[in-house]
């Protein structure tokens, strides 16, 4: 073995821990390293140490689910991995062999196929799917047959809610971190490199038109931007190519302020990237006819959805940059891939290579331990009994030998160090991303970014439980000196669950929890109006009919007698009638506040920029609600809103006398569900609401300032906001006792 080869093997055996570091390999080092690696990969040896009759091959069938566009690349990758596995076991008396079967996850019969492979005991493991929507369905099918505990290893399923739902499921393994990590990589780079030049950041992303947000970049963009001190000036949604083209005209044009921004673009489909580029070129030419000036965002950063060979070869009207999931550069796999296959790795390809290795190692341990394959996989990934070798056959040989002795070495993969959070094992810790720029029709690598060991990425669970560190600051002198109030006479409350349907269980359970709190604090029923659809407690999916809880072990909060109106039987304008005490035959139950009374409003629903949900068919627009509140008699009015983008309502209502707004999110942010129940199959509560209810139960006289800080410190994934405090009174002196009768 040459000196270069020996040095390479020694380097591969060294475990490298990188703390959110940026590293760029020099051209000279890459060339020398690639040459030596090519020499290594060109060498092979015949298995002459063990006659064919003296060893036994154990075949393990593995189902691979991927998209048809990935098939050719993945089969090339699998052939390479299987060849290395076979070579590494030369000389062993018992050898494992993986038999891979491929299935396009977009086939019409995919649901039946997933059910079939979940039941098929001859298939010992599943690699894929590569999209989270299919991975969730596959995980559900496997969950129906928990006695098999069949491992499912996903190379590139990064949707946060998918990883979160199955974080504590022992048979689900994700080889990439969630989209939160990718977004953090993008925004941290913007904050560190461009802060002195950039005024604001914006997001352009698809909207699927459903109540729940299914785009992690939309859900987390504003939150992470604010954490990095970046100002968000807008979020642009599109549902079609035409709407995407219209968005281009919002983010670019003859106005110079269009340039002083950075746009983050998260395309829903690969073709969206081409649509964006073509419209930029078309609009530039159109503007040029009337003016010489045309401004587009200073930079357009793109997420991994932008990356495809077709996109790189087609776009021509902008210098795009972005990041995508990649292999660990210190493993040498990137250079080896160039030498063997040519071209760049595709998203998740290195993770797929690792998944094949993981099954082979676990199968080897199973031959000698007798444990289930999934337990062996856990042992392999948690192994630290010895220093493991690299992914090359020479080093893998020692890994297989140690595993055959029941010893689990600390093995690194080509995509990461195979380090999983010890508690949840939800996904690896320490993904590697490539930062790229399109150059001459190809993705040119600028640098590699590793999240391993970073403050944020110590575990995926910590990331989706990421709480704010940027808080509002209040001064004891902020309140207007003209704010005075008469003595308190009475208290009234309006509770609204504005979203319906089984999936929206949490909004109704939270409203009933708030109702129970008010009742415990002395409110009579005739001083509370509760509005909900009442389609959850007795839903056919509810395993506990007539029961609503905000935790699996909590009390039943449901009280059918407390419901005053079915949501779908009302219109948004009826809220004004109820708050302002106008009784009618259709609205017999109303509130009757006057200028000496306090009014508490709790609204829990989905939200969108400019409005909150009112049953799905209708929305309550912010400007309409502002007018309703202005005309509602009150001494003081506190409105607490659990909804995405709810800060927009607070901002709209600035200036209303005697009104205070506490919102679960800022104007560009989504709020987050909090308590997932595997038994019920839905989220039972929302994070902000759960924190609010716990805080006032523990301390009914808590000051509004302390309430804010309690919520801000404990609400995950959004920034709790307080609005209009300067027209309300001192948040230091004002307390929740104003709204709780006892």
C-alpha positions as CSV (number, residue, x, y, z in Angstrom):
1,X,0.0,0.0,0.0
2,X,1.4,3.5,-0.9
3,X,2.1,6.2,1.6
4,X,-0.8,8.2,0.2
5,X,-3.1,5.2,0.6
6,X,-2.0,4.6,4.2
7,X,-2.5,8.3,5.0
8,X,-6.0,8.2,3.6
9,X,-7.0,5.1,5.6
10,X,-5.7,6.7,8.7
11,X,-7.7,9.8,8.0
12,X,-10.9,7.8,7.5
13,X,-10.4,6.2,10.8
14,X,-10.3,9.5,12.6
15,X,-13.7,10.7,13.7
16,X,-14.1,14.4,12.9
17,X,-16.5,16.5,14.9
18,X,-17.3,19.9,13.2
19,X,-19.2,22.6,15.1
20,X,-21.3,24.5,12.5
21,X,-18.0,25.0,10.5
22,X,-17.5,26.0,7.0
23,X,-14.7,24.3,5.1
24,X,-13.5,24.5,1.6
25,X,-11.1,21.9,0.1
26,X,-8.3,23.4,-2.0
27,X,-8.1,22.3,-5.7
28,X,-4.7,20.9,-5.2
29,X,-5.7,18.8,-2.2
30,X,-8.8,17.6,-4.0
31,X,-6.8,16.6,-7.1
32,X,-4.2,14.7,-5.1
33,X,-6.8,13.0,-2.9
34,X,-9.0,12.0,-5.8
35,X,-6.0,10.5,-7.6
36,X,-5.1,8.4,-4.6
37,X,-8.7,7.4,-4.0
38,X,-9.1,6.4,-7.7
39,X,-6.1,4.2,-7.3
40,X,-7.7,2.5,-4.3
41,X,-11.0,2.0,-6.0
42,X,-9.4,0.5,-9.1
43,X,-7.8,-2.3,-7.0
44,X,-9.7,-5.5,-6.3
45,X,-8.8,-8.9,-5.1
46,X,-10.2,-12.4,-5.7
47,X,-11.6,-14.2,-2.8
48,X,-9.0,-17.0,-2.6
49,X,-8.9,-17.3,1.2
50,X,-12.1,-19.2,1.6
51,X,-13.3,-21.9,-0.8
52,X,-16.9,-21.4,-2.1
53,X,-18.0,-24.5,-0.4
54,X,-16.8,-23.4,3.1
55,X,-18.8,-20.2,3.5
56,X,-22.5,-19.6,3.8
57,X,-24.4,-16.7,2.2
58,X,-27.4,-15.3,4.1
59,X,-29.7,-13.3,1.8
60,X,-31.8,-10.4,3.2
61,X,-34.6,-8.9,1.0
62,X,-34.9,-5.1,1.2
63,X,-37.6,-3.0,-0.4
64,X,-36.5,0.3,-1.9
65,X,-39.1,3.0,-2.5
66,X,-38.1,6.0,-4.5
67,X,-39.2,8.3,-7.4
68,X,-38.7,7.0,-10.9
69,X,-36.4,10.0,-11.7
70,X,-34.1,8.6,-9.0
71,X,-34.0,5.0,-10.1
72,X,-31.0,5.0,-12.5
73,X,-28.7,6.9,-10.1
74,X,-29.9,4.9,-7.1
75,X,-29.3,1.6,-8.9
76,X,-25.7,2.7,-9.7
77,X,-25.2,3.7,-6.1
78,X,-26.6,0.4,-4.8
79,X,-24.4,-1.7,-7.2
80,X,-21.4,0.1,-5.8
81,X,-22.4,-0.4,-2.2
82,X,-23.3,-4.0,-2.6
83,X,-19.9,-4.6,-4.4
84,X,-18.1,-3.1,-1.5
85,X,-20.1,-5.1,1.0
86,X,-19.3,-8.4,-0.8
87,X,-15.6,-7.5,-1.1
88,X,-15.4,-6.6,2.6
89,X,-16.7,-10.0,3.7
90,X,-14.1,-12.0,1.8
91,X,-12.7,-14.7,4.1
92,X,-15.7,-14.8,6.4
93,X,-17.5,-18.1,6.9
94,X,-21.0,-16.4,7.2
95,X,-21.7,-13.6,4.8
96,X,-24.7,-11.3,4.3
97,X,-26.1,-10.5,0.9
98,X,-28.8,-7.8,0.3
99,X,-31.4,-8.4,-2.4
100,X,-33.0,-5.0,-3.3
101,X,-36.3,-4.6,-5.0
102,X,-37.3,-1.2,-6.3
103,X,-40.7,0.5,-6.4
104,X,-41.7,3.9,-7.7
105,X,-43.4,5.7,-4.8
106,X,-45.7,7.6,-7.3
107,X,-47.2,4.5,-8.8
108,X,-51.0,4.3,-8.6
109,X,-50.9,1.1,-6.5
110,X,-48.3,2.4,-4.0
111,X,-50.8,2.2,-1.1
112,X,-51.4,-1.5,-1.7
113,X,-47.7,-2.1,-2.2
114,X,-46.8,-0.5,1.1
115,X,-49.4,-2.6,2.9
116,X,-48.0,-5.7,1.2
117,X,-44.4,-5.2,2.1
118,X,-45.4,-4.3,5.7
119,X,-47.0,-7.7,6.0
120,X,-44.4,-9.6,4.0
121,X,-42.1,-11.3,6.6
122,X,-39.5,-12.2,3.8
123,X,-38.8,-8.5,3.5
124,X,-36.6,-7.5,6.5
125,X,-36.2,-3.8,5.9
126,X,-37.4,-0.9,3.9
127,X,-35.2,1.9,2.5
128,X,-37.2,5.0,1.6
129,X,-39.6,6.4,0.6
130,X,-37.8,9.7,-0.3
131,X,-40.8,12.0,0.2
132,X,-42.2,12.5,3.7
133,X,-45.9,12.1,2.6
134,X,-45.2,8.6,1.5
135,X,-42.9,7.9,4.4
136,X,-45.6,8.8,6.9
137,X,-48.0,6.3,5.2
138,X,-45.3,3.6,5.2
139,X,-44.7,4.2,8.9
140,X,-48.4,3.9,9.7
141,X,-48.6,0.6,7.8
142,X,-45.5,-0.7,9.8
143,X,-47.2,0.5,13.0
144,X,-50.1,-1.8,12.4
145,X,-47.7,-4.7,12.7
146,X,-45.5,-3.7,15.6
147,X,-44.6,-7.4,16.3
148,X,-42.3,-7.3,13.2
149,X,-40.5,-4.1,14.2
150,X,-39.3,-3.9,10.7
151,X,-36.8,-1.0,10.2
152,X,-37.6,1.8,7.7
153,X,-34.6,4.0,6.8
154,X,-35.4,7.2,4.9
155,X,-32.6,8.9,3.1
156,X,-34.1,12.3,2.6
157,X,-37.5,12.8,4.3
158,X,-37.0,16.1,6.0
159,X,-40.6,17.3,6.7
160,X,-40.7,18.4,10.3
161,X,-44.1,17.1,11.3
162,X,-43.2,13.7,9.8
163,X,-40.0,13.4,11.8
164,X,-41.8,14.8,14.9
165,X,-44.7,12.4,14.8
166,X,-42.5,9.3,14.5
167,X,-39.7,10.6,16.7
168,X,-40.3,8.0,19.4
169,X,-41.2,5.1,17.0
170,X,-38.3,2.6,17.3
171,X,-38.4,1.3,13.7
172,X,-38.2,4.7,11.9
173,X,-34.7,6.0,11.0
174,X,-34.1,9.3,9.2
175,X,-30.7,9.9,7.7
176,X,-31.1,13.6,7.3
177,X,-32.1,16.4,9.6
178,X,-35.4,18.2,9.1
179,X,-36.0,21.2,6.9
180,X,-35.5,23.5,9.9
181,X,-31.8,22.7,9.7
182,X,-31.6,23.6,6.0
183,X,-33.4,26.9,6.6
184,X,-31.1,27.7,9.5
185,X,-28.1,27.1,7.3
186,X,-29.5,29.6,4.7
187,X,-30.5,32.3,7.2
188,X,-27.4,32.0,9.3
189,X,-25.3,32.5,6.2
190,X,-27.4,35.6,5.2
191,X,-27.1,37.0,8.7
192,X,-23.3,36.5,8.9
193,X,-22.4,37.6,5.4
194,X,-25.0,40.2,4.3
195,X,-26.3,41.9,7.4
196,X,-24.5,45.1,6.8
197,X,-25.9,45.3,3.2
198,X,-29.4,44.0,3.5
199,X,-32.5,45.7,4.8
200,X,-35.0,42.8,4.8
201,X,-35.5,39.2,3.8
202,X,-38.5,37.7,2.1
203,X,-39.8,34.2,1.3
204,X,-41.4,32.8,-1.9
205,X,-43.0,29.4,-1.4
206,X,-45.9,27.3,-2.6
207,X,-49.3,27.3,-0.8
208,X,-51.2,24.0,-1.1
209,X,-54.5,25.6,-0.2
210,X,-55.2,23.5,2.9
211,X,-55.6,24.7,6.5
212,X,-52.5,23.1,7.8
213,X,-49.2,24.5,6.4
214,X,-47.3,21.7,4.7
215,X,-44.2,23.7,3.9
216,X,-41.6,23.8,6.6
217,X,-39.9,26.8,5.1
218,X,-43.1,28.8,5.4
219,X,-43.6,27.5,9.0
220,X,-40.1,28.4,10.2
221,X,-38.9,31.2,8.0
222,X,-40.0,34.2,10.0
223,X,-39.1,32.6,13.4
224,X,-35.5,31.7,12.5
225,X,-35.0,35.0,10.7
226,X,-36.1,37.0,13.8
227,X,-33.8,34.8,15.9
228,X,-30.9,35.8,13.6
229,X,-31.9,39.5,13.8
230,X,-33.2,39.7,10.2
231,X,-36.2,41.7,9.4
232,X,-38.9,39.9,7.4
233,X,-40.8,42.2,5.0
234,X,-43.0,39.6,3.3
235,X,-44.0,36.1,2.5
236,X,-45.2,35.4,-1.0
237,X,-47.4,32.4,-1.7
238,X,-48.3,30.8,-5.0
239,X,-50.6,28.0,-6.0
240,X,-50.0,27.9,-9.7
241,X,-47.5,28.9,-12.4
242,X,-49.5,32.0,-13.1
243,X,-49.5,32.9,-9.4
244,X,-45.8,32.3,-9.3
245,X,-45.3,34.6,-12.3
246,X,-47.4,37.3,-10.5
247,X,-45.1,36.9,-7.4
248,X,-42.1,37.7,-9.6
249,X,-43.7,41.1,-10.3
250,X,-44.1,41.7,-6.6
251,X,-40.4,41.0,-5.8
252,X,-38.9,42.8,-8.7
253,X,-39.5,45.9,-10.9
254,X,-38.3,49.4,-11.6
255,X,-38.3,50.5,-7.9
256,X,-34.9,50.5,-6.3
257,X,-36.2,49.1,-2.9
258,X,-36.7,45.8,-4.7
259,X,-33.0,45.4,-4.8
260,X,-32.2,45.9,-1.1
261,X,-33.7,42.5,-0.1
262,X,-32.6,38.9,-0.1
263,X,-35.2,36.4,-1.3
264,X,-35.3,32.8,-0.2
265,X,-37.1,30.7,-2.8
266,X,-38.5,27.3,-1.9
267,X,-40.0,25.8,-5.1
268,X,-42.7,23.2,-4.7
269,X,-41.9,21.5,-8.0
270,X,-38.7,21.4,-10.0
271,X,-40.4,23.2,-12.9
272,X,-41.2,26.2,-10.6
273,X,-37.5,27.1,-10.8
274,X,-37.7,27.5,-14.6
275,X,-41.0,29.4,-14.3
276,X,-39.4,31.9,-11.9
277,X,-36.4,32.4,-14.1
278,X,-38.4,32.8,-17.3
279,X,-40.7,35.4,-15.7
280,X,-37.7,37.4,-14.4
281,X,-36.4,37.6,-18.0
282,X,-39.8,38.4,-19.4
283,X,-40.5,41.1,-16.8
284,X,-37.1,42.6,-17.2
285,X,-37.6,43.0,-21.0
286,X,-41.1,44.5,-20.4
287,X,-39.8,47.1,-17.9
288,X,-36.8,47.9,-20.2
289,X,-39.2,49.2,-22.9
290,X,-40.3,52.0,-20.5
291,X,-37.3,52.4,-18.3
292,X,-33.6,51.5,-18.2
293,X,-34.0,50.5,-14.5
294,X,-34.9,47.0,-13.4
295,X,-34.3,45.7,-9.9
296,X,-34.5,42.2,-8.6
297,X,-33.6,41.0,-5.1
298,X,-29.9,41.4,-4.2
299,X,-29.6,37.6,-3.9
300,X,-32.0,34.7,-4.4
301,X,-31.1,31.8,-2.1
302,X,-32.8,28.6,-3.1
303,X,-33.6,25.5,-1.1
304,X,-32.9,21.9,-2.3
305,X,-36.1,21.8,-4.3
306,X,-34.4,24.0,-6.8
307,X,-31.7,21.5,-7.6
308,X,-31.9,19.4,-10.7
309,X,-29.6,19.0,-13.8
310,X,-32.4,20.4,-16.0
311,X,-32.8,23.5,-13.9
312,X,-29.1,24.2,-13.9
313,X,-28.9,23.9,-17.7
314,X,-32.1,26.0,-18.3
315,X,-32.0,29.1,-16.0
316,X,-30.2,32.1,-17.4
317,X,-31.7,35.3,-16.1
318,X,-30.2,35.4,-12.6
319,X,-27.2,34.1,-10.6
320,X,-28.9,31.7,-8.2
321,X,-27.3,30.4,-5.0
322,X,-28.6,27.8,-2.5
323,X,-28.0,24.7,-0.5
324,X,-28.8,21.1,-0.7
325,X,-28.2,17.9,1.3
326,X,-24.9,16.3,0.5
327,X,-22.2,13.9,1.6
328,X,-19.6,14.5,4.2
329,X,-16.5,15.8,2.3
330,X,-14.0,14.3,4.8
331,X,-15.3,10.8,4.0
332,X,-13.8,11.1,0.5
333,X,-17.1,9.8,-1.0
334,X,-17.7,13.0,-3.1
335,X,-14.4,12.6,-5.0
336,X,-14.8,8.9,-5.3
337,X,-18.3,9.4,-6.8
338,X,-16.9,11.8,-9.4
339,X,-14.2,9.2,-10.4
340,X,-16.6,6.3,-10.5
341,X,-19.9,7.7,-11.8
342,X,-19.2,11.3,-12.9
343,X,-21.3,14.3,-12.1
344,X,-22.6,15.6,-8.8
345,X,-24.5,13.6,-6.2
346,X,-28.2,14.1,-6.1
347,X,-30.2,14.9,-3.0
348,X,-30.2,11.9,-0.6
349,X,-27.9,9.8,-2.7
350,X,-25.2,9.5,-0.1
351,X,-27.8,8.8,2.5
352,X,-29.1,5.9,0.4
353,X,-25.6,4.5,0.1
354,X,-25.4,4.7,3.9
355,X,-28.7,3.0,4.4
356,X,-27.5,-0.1,2.5
357,X,-24.4,-0.3,4.6
358,X,-26.5,0.0,7.8
359,X,-28.7,-2.9,6.9
360,X,-25.7,-5.1,6.0
361,X,-24.0,-4.3,9.3
362,X,-27.1,-4.9,11.3
363,X,-27.7,-8.2,9.5
364,X,-24.2,-9.3,10.3
365,X,-24.7,-8.6,14.0
366,X,-28.0,-10.4,13.9
367,X,-26.4,-13.6,12.6
368,X,-24.3,-13.8,15.8
369,X,-26.6,-12.2,18.4
370,X,-30.0,-13.6,17.6
371,X,-31.6,-10.2,18.2
372,X,-34.2,-8.6,15.9
373,X,-32.8,-6.7,12.9
374,X,-34.1,-3.4,14.3
375,X,-32.4,-4.0,17.7
376,X,-29.2,-4.8,15.9
377,X,-29.5,-1.6,13.8
378,X,-29.9,0.3,17.1
379,X,-26.7,-1.4,18.5
380,X,-24.8,-0.6,15.3
381,X,-25.8,3.1,15.3
382,X,-25.1,3.5,19.0
383,X,-21.9,1.5,18.8
384,X,-18.8,2.8,20.6
385,X,-16.9,-0.3,21.6
386,X,-14.1,0.3,19.2
387,X,-13.0,2.8,16.4
388,X,-14.8,1.8,13.3
389,X,-13.3,1.8,9.8
390,X,-14.3,3.9,6.8
391,X,-16.7,3.0,4.0
392,X,-14.0,1.4,1.8
393,X,-13.8,-2.4,1.6
394,X,-10.5,-2.6,3.3
395,X,-11.7,-0.8,6.4
396,X,-15.2,-2.3,6.2
397,X,-13.6,-5.8,6.6
398,X,-12.7,-5.0,10.1
399,X,-16.2,-3.6,10.9
400,X,-17.7,-6.9,9.7
401,X,-15.2,-8.9,11.7
402,X,-15.9,-7.0,14.9
403,X,-19.7,-7.2,14.5
404,X,-19.4,-11.0,13.9
405,X,-17.8,-11.1,17.4
406,X,-20.7,-9.1,18.9
407,X,-18.6,-5.9,19.1
408,X,-20.2,-2.7,17.8
409,X,-17.6,-0.2,16.7
410,X,-18.2,3.5,16.2
411,X,-18.8,3.6,12.5
412,X,-19.0,6.7,10.3
413,X,-21.0,6.8,7.1
414,X,-20.4,8.8,3.9
415,X,-23.2,11.3,4.6
416,X,-22.6,11.8,8.4
417,X,-21.1,10.2,11.5
418,X,-24.3,8.1,12.0
419,X,-24.8,9.9,15.4
420,X,-28.4,9.9,16.4
421,X,-30.1,11.7,19.3
422,X,-29.9,9.1,22.1
423,X,-33.5,9.8,23.3
424,X,-35.6,9.9,20.2
425,X,-33.3,8.6,17.4
426,X,-35.5,10.8,15.2
427,X,-32.7,11.6,12.8
428,X,-29.0,11.9,12.5
429,X,-27.2,14.8,14.2
430,X,-24.9,16.6,11.9
431,X,-26.0,16.7,8.3
432,X,-23.7,18.2,5.7
433,X,-25.0,20.7,3.2
434,X,-23.4,22.0,0.0
435,X,-23.6,25.7,-0.8
436,X,-23.7,26.0,-4.5
437,X,-23.9,28.6,-7.3
438,X,-25.0,27.9,-10.9
439,X,-22.0,28.3,-13.2
440,X,-22.0,27.4,-16.9
441,X,-25.2,25.3,-16.6
442,X,-23.9,23.3,-13.6
443,X,-24.1,23.5,-9.8
444,X,-20.6,24.7,-8.7
445,X,-19.8,23.9,-5.1
446,X,-18.8,27.0,-3.1
447,X,-18.3,25.3,0.3
448,X,-19.6,22.6,2.6
449,X,-21.5,23.4,5.8
450,X,-21.8,20.9,8.6
451,X,-24.3,21.3,11.4
452,X,-22.6,18.7,13.6
453,X,-22.2,19.8,17.2
454,X,-23.9,23.2,16.7
455,X,-25.8,24.9,19.4
456,X,-29.1,24.5,17.5
457,X,-28.4,21.0,16.1
458,X,-27.6,19.1,19.2
459,X,-30.7,17.1,18.4
460,X,-33.5,17.3,16.0
461,X,-36.0,17.3,18.8
462,X,-34.3,20.4,20.3
463,X,-34.8,22.1,16.9
464,X,-38.5,21.6,16.7
465,X,-38.7,22.6,20.3
466,X,-36.7,25.7,19.6
467,X,-37.9,28.5,21.7
468,X,-37.4,32.2,21.1
469,X,-34.4,34.1,22.4
470,X,-35.4,37.5,21.0
471,X,-38.0,39.1,23.3
472,X,-40.0,42.3,23.3
473,X,-38.8,44.8,25.8
474,X,-41.2,46.8,27.9
475,X,-40.7,49.9,30.0
476,X,-42.6,50.9,33.0
477,X,-43.1,54.3,31.4
478,X,-44.5,53.0,28.1
479,X,-48.1,53.5,29.0
480,X,-49.8,56.7,27.9
481,X,-50.4,59.0,30.9
482,X,-53.9,59.6,29.6
483,X,-55.0,55.9,30.1
484,X,-57.4,55.8,33.1
485,X,-60.3,53.4,33.8
486,X,-63.5,53.5,35.9
487,X,-64.0,50.9,38.7
488,X,-64.5,47.3,37.4
489,X,-68.1,46.2,37.5
490,X,-68.4,42.8,35.6
491,X,-66.5,40.4,33.3
492,X,-67.5,38.7,30.1
493,X,-65.8,36.1,27.8
494,X,-66.1,35.0,24.2
495,X,-64.4,31.7,23.3
496,X,-64.1,30.8,19.6
497,X,-62.8,27.6,18.0
498,X,-62.6,28.9,14.5
499,X,-61.5,25.7,12.7
500,X,-63.5,22.5,12.3
501,X,-62.8,18.9,11.3
502,X,-61.1,16.0,13.0
503,X,-57.6,17.1,12.1
504,X,-58.4,20.4,14.0
505,X,-59.1,18.6,17.3
506,X,-56.6,20.8,19.1
507,X,-58.5,24.0,18.5
508,X,-61.7,22.7,20.1
509,X,-60.0,21.0,23.0
510,X,-58.1,24.2,23.8
511,X,-61.3,26.2,23.8
512,X,-63.0,23.8,26.2
513,X,-59.9,23.9,28.4
514,X,-60.2,27.7,28.5
515,X,-63.9,27.4,29.3
516,X,-63.2,25.1,32.3
517,X,-60.6,27.6,33.6
518,X,-63.1,30.4,33.5
519,X,-65.7,28.3,35.2
520,X,-63.3,27.4,38.0
521,X,-62.6,31.1,38.4
522,X,-66.2,32.1,39.0
523,X,-67.6,32.9,35.6
524,X,-71.3,32.0,35.2
525,X,-72.4,30.3,32.0
526,X,-74.5,33.4,31.0
527,X,-71.3,35.4,31.0
528,X,-69.5,33.1,28.5
529,X,-70.3,32.5,24.9
530,X,-68.6,29.5,23.4
531,X,-68.6,28.9,19.7
532,X,-67.3,25.7,18.0
533,X,-68.4,23.2,15.3
534,X,-68.7,20.4,17.9
535,X,-67.6,17.8,15.3
536,X,-64.7,16.3,17.2
537,X,-65.8,14.9,20.5
538,X,-68.1,12.3,19.0
539,X,-66.2,11.9,15.7
540,X,-65.9,8.3,14.4
541,X,-62.1,8.6,14.6
542,X,-62.2,9.4,18.3
543,X,-61.2,6.3,20.3
544,X,-62.8,7.9,23.4
545,X,-66.3,9.1,22.3
546,X,-67.5,12.2,24.1
547,X,-64.0,13.0,25.3
548,X,-61.7,15.9,24.6
549,X,-58.3,16.2,26.3
550,X,-55.3,18.4,25.9
551,X,-53.0,15.5,27.0
552,X,-53.3,11.7,26.8
553,X,-53.7,11.5,30.6
554,X,-55.6,14.7,31.2
555,X,-59.2,15.2,32.3
556,X,-62.2,15.2,29.9
557,X,-62.8,18.8,29.1
558,X,-65.9,18.3,26.9
559,X,-69.2,19.8,28.0
560,X,-71.9,19.8,25.3
561,X,-74.1,22.1,27.4
562,X,-71.4,24.8,27.3
563,X,-71.7,25.2,23.5
564,X,-73.8,28.2,22.6
565,X,-73.4,28.2,18.8
566,X,-72.3,25.8,16.1
567,X,-69.6,27.6,14.1
568,X,-71.0,26.8,10.6
569,X,-74.4,28.3,11.6
570,X,-72.8,31.7,12.1
571,X,-71.2,34.3,9.9
572,X,-68.2,36.5,10.8
573,X,-70.6,39.5,11.2
574,X,-72.4,37.7,13.9
575,X,-69.4,38.1,16.2
576,X,-70.1,41.8,16.3
577,X,-73.8,41.1,17.2
578,X,-72.7,38.8,20.1
579,X,-70.0,41.1,21.5
580,X,-72.2,44.1,21.3
581,X,-75.2,42.5,23.0
582,X,-77.7,42.6,20.2
583,X,-80.2,39.7,20.9
584,X,-82.3,38.3,18.1
585,X,-84.3,35.2,17.5
586,X,-81.3,33.6,15.7
587,X,-78.8,34.9,18.3
588,X,-80.5,34.5,21.7
589,X,-77.2,34.2,23.7
590,X,-75.0,37.3,23.6
591,X,-72.7,39.2,25.9
592,X,-73.8,42.4,27.6
593,X,-70.7,44.4,28.4
594,X,-70.8,48.2,29.2
595,X,-68.1,50.8,29.7
596,X,-67.5,49.4,33.3
597,X,-66.9,45.8,32.3
598,X,-63.9,43.8,31.1
599,X,-64.1,41.6,28.0
600,X,-61.9,38.6,27.4
601,X,-61.7,37.0,24.0
602,X,-59.9,33.8,23.2
603,X,-59.7,32.8,19.6
604,X,-58.1,29.5,18.4
605,X,-58.0,28.5,14.8
606,X,-55.9,28.5,11.6
607,X,-54.8,31.8,10.3
608,X,-53.4,33.4,7.1
609,X,-51.9,36.8,6.4
610,X,-54.8,39.3,6.9
611,X,-57.4,37.0,8.4
612,X,-58.2,34.1,10.7
613,X,-60.3,31.1,9.9
614,X,-64.1,31.1,10.5
615,X,-65.1,27.5,9.7
616,X,-63.2,27.0,6.4
617,X,-65.8,28.5,4.2
618,X,-65.4,32.0,5.7
619,X,-62.6,34.0,7.2
620,X,-62.7,36.9,9.7
621,X,-60.7,39.7,8.1
622,X,-58.5,41.7,10.4
623,X,-60.0,45.1,9.4
624,X,-63.5,43.8,10.0
625,X,-62.6,42.5,13.4
626,X,-60.9,45.7,14.3
627,X,-64.2,47.6,13.6
628,X,-66.1,45.1,15.7
629,X,-63.8,45.5,18.6
630,X,-63.8,49.3,18.3
631,X,-67.7,49.2,18.6
632,X,-67.7,46.7,21.5
633,X,-68.5,48.4,24.8
634,X,-65.7,47.7,27.3
635,X,-63.6,49.0,30.2
636,X,-60.7,46.8,29.2
637,X,-60.5,44.2,26.5
638,X,-57.9,41.4,26.3
639,X,-57.8,39.3,23.1
640,X,-55.6,36.2,23.0
641,X,-55.2,34.7,19.6
642,X,-53.8,31.2,18.8
643,X,-53.4,31.3,15.0
644,X,-50.7,31.5,12.4
645,X,-49.8,35.1,11.4
646,X,-51.9,36.3,14.3
647,X,-49.5,39.2,15.0
648,X,-51.0,40.8,11.9
649,X,-54.2,41.3,13.9
650,X,-52.4,42.9,16.7
651,X,-50.6,45.2,14.4
652,X,-53.9,46.1,12.6
653,X,-55.6,47.0,15.9
654,X,-52.9,49.3,17.2
655,X,-54.5,52.5,18.5
656,X,-57.7,50.9,19.9
657,X,-58.3,52.4,23.3
658,X,-58.3,49.9,26.3
659,X,-57.5,46.9,24.1
660,X,-54.5,44.5,24.5
661,X,-53.6,41.7,22.1
662,X,-51.4,38.7,22.9
663,X,-50.7,36.6,19.8
664,X,-49.1,33.3,19.3
665,X,-47.0,34.5,16.4
666,X,-45.7,37.6,14.6
667,X,-47.3,38.8,11.4
668,X,-45.2,36.6,9.1
669,X,-45.0,33.5,11.4
670,X,-46.9,30.3,11.8
671,X,-47.8,29.0,15.3
672,X,-47.4,25.3,16.2
673,X,-49.3,22.4,17.5
674,X,-47.8,21.0,20.6
675,X,-49.1,17.7,22.0
676,X,-49.2,14.8,19.5
677,X,-51.2,11.7,20.6
678,X,-50.2,8.5,18.9
679,X,-53.3,6.9,20.3
680,X,-55.8,9.5,19.1
681,X,-53.8,10.2,15.9
682,X,-54.0,14.0,16.1
683,X,-52.5,17.0,18.0
684,X,-54.4,17.5,21.2
685,X,-53.2,21.1,22.0
686,X,-51.4,24.1,20.6
687,X,-48.1,25.2,22.2
688,X,-49.0,28.8,22.9
689,X,-52.4,28.0,24.3
690,X,-51.1,25.2,26.5
691,X,-48.6,27.6,28.0
692,X,-51.2,30.4,28.5
693,X,-53.6,28.1,30.3
694,X,-50.9,26.6,32.5
695,X,-49.6,30.1,33.4
696,X,-52.9,31.5,34.5
697,X,-53.9,28.4,36.4
698,X,-50.6,28.5,38.3
699,X,-50.8,32.2,39.0
700,X,-54.2,33.9,38.3
701,X,-52.8,37.3,39.4
702,X,-49.7,37.1,37.1
703,X,-48.8,40.5,35.6
704,X,-49.2,40.8,31.9
705,X,-45.4,41.4,31.5
706,X,-44.6,38.2,33.4
707,X,-47.3,36.4,31.4
708,X,-45.7,37.5,28.2
709,X,-42.2,36.4,29.2
710,X,-43.5,33.0,30.4
711,X,-45.2,32.5,27.1
712,X,-42.2,33.8,25.0
713,X,-39.8,31.5,26.8
714,X,-41.9,28.4,26.5
715,X,-43.7,28.6,23.2
716,X,-41.8,26.6,20.6
717,X,-41.3,27.8,17.0
718,X,-42.9,31.2,17.1
719,X,-42.5,34.6,18.7
720,X,-45.3,35.5,21.1
721,X,-46.2,39.2,20.7
722,X,-47.9,41.9,22.7
723,X,-49.6,44.7,20.8
724,X,-51.2,48.0,21.7
725,X,-49.8,48.1,25.3
726,X,-49.2,51.8,25.1
727,X,-52.9,52.3,24.7
728,X,-53.8,49.9,27.4
729,X,-51.8,50.5,30.5
730,X,-48.6,49.3,32.2
731,X,-48.0,45.6,31.6
732,X,-46.0,45.7,34.8
733,X,-49.0,46.7,36.9
734,X,-51.9,45.2,34.9
735,X,-52.6,41.5,35.8
736,X,-54.8,38.6,34.7
737,X,-56.8,39.1,37.8
738,X,-58.7,41.8,35.8
739,X,-60.2,38.9,33.8
740,X,-60.4,36.1,36.3
741,X,-63.4,36.6,38.6
742,X,-61.9,35.1,41.8
